[in-house]
Amino acid sequence: MDDDHVHPGPLAPDKISDDSAPGRPEPDAEEVESARLLANDARDTLRREGFDDEEIRQLADAFVGLDLGEDTNEFVTWALERHR
């Protein structure tokens, strides 16, 4: 995942914790459900593009963790532009 060219939202620095994998922001505890729902909503579309379920989950976590939003269409566009 190439996050070097991503412009995170204003809350992203607060979401990168010592528990996060290096370079992989994670959603706050209260946002985990949002990331899961986002992954589920985008799953069929992203599977057709060759993503597997683990990639989709990680991307949804990063999208929410970077404070980029929770819109499914924006997430799919971001995933396709940034990670393929």
N, C-alpha and C positions, 0 to 999 in steps of 0.2 A: 504494500500500500504506500503510495507516494503522497505524504501529507505536507511535503515541502512547499507545494504550490497552493495549499488550502489556506484561506483566510478565515480563521476560526471566529466564532461569535464572541461577544464580550465575557461570557461566563466560562469559556473553555479553560483558561488557566486554573480556575478553581476546581476543575474536574480531573486534572491530571494529578493523581496521587502517587504515593510511594508504592501502592499496590498495583498500579497500572503497569501493563507490559511496556517496556521501553518504546516511546514514540506512539503509543496507542492509548489515547484518552478514552475513558470509559464513562458511561452515564452515571449520574448520582443514583443512590439507592432508589429514590422516588421516581427516577426516569427509566429504570430498567424495564418496566412494563411498557412504556412508550416505545422504547427501542424494539422490544419483542413484537409489539403490534405493527410497527413500521416494517420490520423484517417479514412478518406474515403477509402484510398487504402487498409487498413488492416481490414476494418469493416467485410467483409464476413468471412474472416478466423477467426477472434476473436469471432464473433457471434457463429460460429460453436463450439467454445471452451467454450461457455457459458457466454461470456461477454455481457453486455447490452451496448446500445449506450452511455450512460452517463459515464460508466467505460472506454470505448474506448476513448472518448474525453478527460477525465481526464488523462488517461495514455499517450496519445499523447502529451498533454500539458506538462506533467512531463518529458517525454522523450526529448522533444525539450528544455524544461526549464532547464534540467540538462546538456544540451549541449552534449547529447549522440549521436547525429546525426540526419539524416533525411531519412535514408534508411528503406524502408518498411519491408524487411526481418529481419533486425536487430531489428527493433521495435517489430515485432511479437515475435521473439525469446526472447527478453527482457521481454515483457509482460507475456509470458507464463512461463518463468523461475522465475520471481520475484513476480508474483502476483496471482498465483494459487497454 
